[in-house]
Amino acid sequence: MTALNFEGPYGQSYPKSIRHSIPGYDTLHEIALSAMHNMAPLATRVLVVGPEPGEQLPDLLNTCPEAELTILEQSQR
């Protein structure tokens, strides 16, 4: 699998292209955050898989402010 470079042109175009590719992308994240808010307001640990470019992380931190986040991202190897 080719590594995606979010530091370069791909990363710069990602926010627009993902919203074009997946109708309702922002709504999907709103629903997920709402579910987390209702089900895990006292979460102490959260596993986040593949968050590039990370635009949802601030919302996640606000939803679970006491949680320790473990973030897994694709390896370059």
N, CA and C atoms as a LAMMPS dump frame, in Angstrom:
ITEM: TIMESTEP
0
ITEM: NUMBER OF ATOMS
231
ITEM: BOX BOUNDS ff ff ff
-5.0000000000000000e+02 5.0000000000000000e+02
-5.0000000000000000e+02 5.0000000000000000e+02
-5.0000000000000000e+02 5.0000000000000000e+02
ITEM: ATOMS id mol type element x y z
1 1 1 N 0.845 -1.178 0
2 1 2 C 0 0 0
3 1 3 C 0.889 1.239 0
4 2 1 N 0.575 2.181 -0.836
5 2 2 C 1.332 3.418 -0.915
6 2 3 C 0.979 4.323 0.256
7 3 1 N 2.012 4.891 0.884
8 3 2 C 1.78 5.823 1.99
9 3 3 C 1.204 7.124 1.438
10 4 1 N 0.236 7.675 2.135
11 4 2 C -0.365 8.94 1.731
12 4 3 C 0.384 10.072 2.41
13 5 1 N 0.816 11.043 1.633
14 5 2 C 1.599 12.15 2.164
15 5 3 C 0.678 13.327 2.466
16 6 1 N 0.298 13.463 3.737
17 6 2 C -0.587 14.553 4.125
18 6 3 C 0.157 15.867 4.286
19 7 1 N 1.485 15.83 4.166
20 7 2 C 2.286 17.052 4.254
21 7 3 C 2.327 17.777 2.908
22 8 1 N 2.07 17.065 1.824
23 8 2 C 2.2 17.633 0.492
24 8 3 C 0.86 17.987 -0.134
25 9 1 N 0.821 18.005 -1.471
26 9 2 C -0.397 18.386 -2.192
27 9 3 C -1.613 17.528 -1.843
28 10 1 N -1.394 16.226 -1.618
29 10 2 C -2.523 15.355 -1.263
30 10 3 C -3.189 15.847 0.015
31 11 1 N -2.391 16.146 1.002
32 11 2 C -2.923 16.622 2.276
33 11 3 C -3.628 17.957 2.163
34 12 1 N -3.114 18.809 1.302
35 12 2 C -3.736 20.119 1.117
36 12 3 C -5.101 20.003 0.458
37 13 1 N -5.261 19.038 -0.433
38 13 2 C -6.536 18.885 -1.141
39 13 3 C -7.5 17.932 -0.432
40 14 1 N -7.02 17.21 0.581
41 14 2 C -7.824 16.178 1.238
42 14 3 C -9.148 16.69 1.805
43 15 1 N -9.167 17.782 2.59
44 15 2 C -10.448 18.213 3.172
45 15 3 C -11.549 18.43 2.128
46 16 1 N -11.191 18.963 0.985
47 16 2 C -12.192 19.187 -0.061
48 16 3 C -12.518 17.883 -0.798
49 17 1 N -11.489 17.099 -1.119
50 17 2 C -11.726 15.889 -1.914
51 17 3 C -12.503 14.83 -1.132
52 18 1 N -12.256 14.699 0.172
53 18 2 C -12.98 13.685 0.949
54 18 3 C -14.46 14.039 1.042
55 19 1 N -14.753 15.317 1.149
56 19 2 C -16.157 15.75 1.22
57 19 3 C -16.864 15.559 -0.125
58 20 1 N -16.107 15.652 -1.202
59 20 2 C -16.665 15.41 -2.529
60 20 3 C -16.863 13.904 -2.752
61 21 1 N -15.927 13.099 -2.254
62 21 2 C -15.969 11.649 -2.461
63 21 3 C -17.012 10.948 -1.596
64 22 1 N -17.247 11.479 -0.389
65 22 2 C -18.172 10.837 0.551
66 22 3 C -19.27 11.822 0.926
67 23 1 N -20.429 11.735 0.251
68 23 2 C -21.535 12.623 0.623
69 23 3 C -21.902 12.416 2.096
70 24 1 N -22.091 13.492 2.809
71 24 2 C -22.451 13.393 4.218
72 24 3 C -21.271 13.164 5.143
73 25 1 N -20.057 13.401 4.668
74 25 2 C -18.842 13.173 5.459
75 25 3 C -18.897 13.912 6.797
76 26 1 N -19.242 15.185 6.772
77 26 2 C -19.296 15.962 8.013
78 26 3 C -20.418 15.468 8.924
79 27 1 N -21.545 15.105 8.334
80 27 2 C -22.662 14.58 9.122
81 27 3 C -22.276 13.269 9.793
82 28 1 N -21.541 12.43 9.089
83 28 2 C -21.063 11.168 9.656
84 28 3 C -20.243 11.424 10.922
85 29 1 N -19.363 12.41 10.86
86 29 2 C -18.541 12.726 12.031
87 29 3 C -19.373 13.346 13.155
88 30 1 N -20.361 14.144 12.812
89 30 2 C -21.251 14.703 13.84
90 30 3 C -22.01 13.588 14.564
91 31 1 N -22.488 12.603 13.817
92 31 2 C -23.206 11.475 14.416
93 31 3 C -22.268 10.673 15.322
94 32 1 N -21.053 10.429 14.847
95 32 2 C -20.085 9.677 15.657
96 32 3 C -19.76 10.418 16.949
97 33 1 N -19.558 11.732 16.866
98 33 2 C -19.27 12.51 18.073
99 33 3 C -20.453 12.514 19.032
100 34 1 N -21.657 12.591 18.491
101 34 2 C -22.85 12.555 19.331
102 34 3 C -22.952 11.218 20.062
103 35 1 N -22.691 10.137 19.349
104 35 2 C -22.725 8.814 19.974
105 35 3 C -21.664 8.71 21.063
106 36 1 N -20.484 9.231 20.781
107 36 2 C -19.422 9.2 21.795
108 36 3 C -19.801 10.043 23.001
109 37 1 N -20.381 11.192 22.75
110 37 2 C -20.765 12.083 23.849
111 37 3 C -21.774 11.399 24.772
112 38 1 N -22.696 10.667 24.182
113 38 2 C -23.729 9.992 24.968
114 38 3 C -23.242 8.706 25.624
115 39 1 N -22.318 8.006 24.985
116 39 2 C -21.92 6.688 25.477
117 39 3 C -20.624 6.69 26.28
118 40 1 N -19.786 7.693 26.088
119 40 2 C -18.472 7.627 26.731
120 40 3 C -17.994 8.975 27.27
121 41 1 N -18.854 9.727 27.957
122 41 2 C -18.399 11.037 28.438
123 41 3 C -17.303 10.934 29.49
124 42 1 N -17.187 9.798 30.13
125 42 2 C -16.166 9.62 31.156
126 42 3 C -15.028 8.713 30.682
127 43 1 N -14.893 8.59 29.381
128 43 2 C -13.849 7.721 28.83
129 43 3 C -12.48 8.152 29.337
130 44 1 N -11.683 7.178 29.691
131 44 2 C -10.325 7.473 30.137
132 44 3 C -9.299 7.122 29.073
133 45 1 N -9.688 6.259 28.119
134 45 2 C -8.788 5.896 27.027
135 45 3 C -9.589 5.802 25.735
136 46 1 N -9.021 6.343 24.658
137 46 2 C -9.666 6.3 23.342
138 46 3 C -8.609 5.902 22.32
139 47 1 N -8.935 4.935 21.474
140 47 2 C -8.068 4.519 20.382
141 47 3 C -8.554 5.199 19.109
142 48 1 N -7.656 5.926 18.445
143 48 2 C -7.979 6.623 17.203
144 48 3 C -7.119 5.999 16.108
145 49 1 N -7.759 5.467 15.072
146 49 2 C -7.038 4.79 14.002
147 49 3 C -7.097 5.628 12.735
148 50 1 N -5.927 5.98 12.207
149 50 2 C -5.823 6.695 10.944
150 50 3 C -6.494 8.05 10.899
151 51 1 N -6.136 8.985 11.78
152 51 2 C -6.841 10.263 11.831
153 51 3 C -6.372 11.313 10.837
154 52 1 N -5.416 10.985 9.967
155 52 2 C -4.904 12.021 9.064
156 52 3 C -6.035 12.691 8.328
157 53 1 N -6.012 13.957 8.127
158 53 2 C -5.041 14.929 8.629
159 53 3 C -5.314 15.399 10.053
160 54 1 N -6.258 14.814 10.728
161 54 2 C -6.477 15.119 12.136
162 54 3 C -7.482 16.212 12.428
163 55 1 N -8.264 16.594 11.443
164 55 2 C -9.197 17.715 11.65
165 55 3 C -10.306 17.404 12.649
166 56 1 N -10.577 16.119 12.913
167 56 2 C -11.608 15.772 13.894
168 56 3 C -11.052 15.628 15.311
169 57 1 N -9.748 15.633 15.473
170 57 2 C -9.164 15.432 16.8
171 57 3 C -9.573 16.499 17.817
172 58 1 N -9.641 17.779 17.464
173 58 2 C -10.101 18.762 18.464
174 58 3 C -11.51 18.464 18.977
175 59 1 N -12.416 18.068 18.089
176 59 2 C -13.776 17.712 18.522
177 59 3 C -13.751 16.493 19.435
178 60 1 N -12.912 15.53 19.106
179 60 2 C -12.793 14.335 19.936
180 60 3 C -12.257 14.691 21.321
181 61 1 N -11.267 15.563 21.36
182 61 2 C -10.715 15.993 22.652
183 61 3 C -11.757 16.732 23.484
184 62 1 N -12.594 17.528 22.836
185 62 2 C -13.659 18.234 23.553
186 62 3 C -14.736 17.275 24.053
187 63 1 N -14.992 16.218 23.289
188 63 2 C -16.014 15.244 23.669
189 63 3 C -15.55 14.366 24.83
190 64 1 N -14.276 14.04 24.838
191 64 2 C -13.699 13.177 25.889
192 64 3 C -12.491 13.885 26.511
193 65 1 N -12.72 14.983 27.229
194 65 2 C -11.604 15.805 27.7
195 65 3 C -10.683 15.114 28.705
196 66 1 N -11.168 14.106 29.386
197 66 2 C -10.342 13.419 30.385
198 66 3 C -9.621 12.203 29.806
199 67 1 N -9.858 11.915 28.538
200 67 2 C -9.326 10.687 27.942
201 67 3 C -7.877 10.839 27.5
202 68 1 N -7.178 9.729 27.583
203 68 2 C -5.844 9.615 27.004
204 68 3 C -6.042 9.024 25.615
205 69 1 N -5.588 9.736 24.582
206 69 2 C -5.754 9.257 23.215
207 69 3 C -4.522 8.48 22.777
208 70 1 N -4.755 7.315 22.182
209 70 2 C -3.71 6.553 21.52
210 70 3 C -4.024 6.642 20.041
211 71 1 N -3.098 7.212 19.281
212 71 2 C -3.343 7.456 17.858
213 71 3 C -2.456 6.53 17.039
214 72 1 N -3.085 5.731 16.178
215 72 2 C -2.363 4.823 15.293
216 72 3 C -2.456 5.354 13.878
217 73 1 N -1.306 5.473 13.255
218 73 2 C -1.253 5.966 11.887
219 73 3 C -0.456 4.96 11.066
220 74 1 N -0.727 4.928 9.79
221 74 2 C -0.051 3.992 8.896
222 74 3 C 1.46 4.188 8.974
223 75 1 N 2.177 3.076 9.046
224 75 2 C 3.629 3.11 9.09
225 75 3 C 4.189 3.403 7.707
226 76 1 N 5.357 4.012 7.673
227 76 2 C 6.052 4.239 6.405
228 76 3 C 6.656 2.937 5.88
229 77 1 N 6.754 1.914 6.733
230 77 2 C 7.343 0.641 6.3
231 77 3 C 6.297 -0.284 5.777
